[in-house]
Amino acid sequence: MHTIRFDGKKPGTAECEQETALLAASTRAGVPLPHRCGGHARCGTCLITVVEGAEHLSEKGISETRVLDVLKAKPDQRLACQTWARGDVSVRY
C-alpha cells in the first residue's frame, strides 16, 4: 500500500494498493485536478510539481516529454495523466 498526497486549492490523499496514475489518484482523493484533454497528454492542464517521492514515479514517455517541453516545465514537474506512482509520493498542483 502506498500513499499519494496532493497539496493545492483542495488538498487530498489517496491510498493505493497498486501502481496508479496520479490523475486517477487525484479523482479518488477528491482533488479537482484539471484535465481538459481527458488524460491523453495533449493539453498540459494536469501539470503538477513533485515534492517528494520522485523515485517512485514512472519514467517520462515521449508524449509527456513533448508536452513538458512545449510548456517549458521545470525538471520536477510532470503531467498527472502520464505519471504512475509505485510508492509514496507528494505533489503540488
Buried (B, 14 or more C-beta within 10 A) or exposed (E): EBBBBBBBEEEBBBEBEEEBBBBBBBBBBEBEBEBEBEBEBBBBBBBBBBBEBBEBBBEBEEBBBEBBEEBEBEEEBBBBBBBBBBEBBBBBB
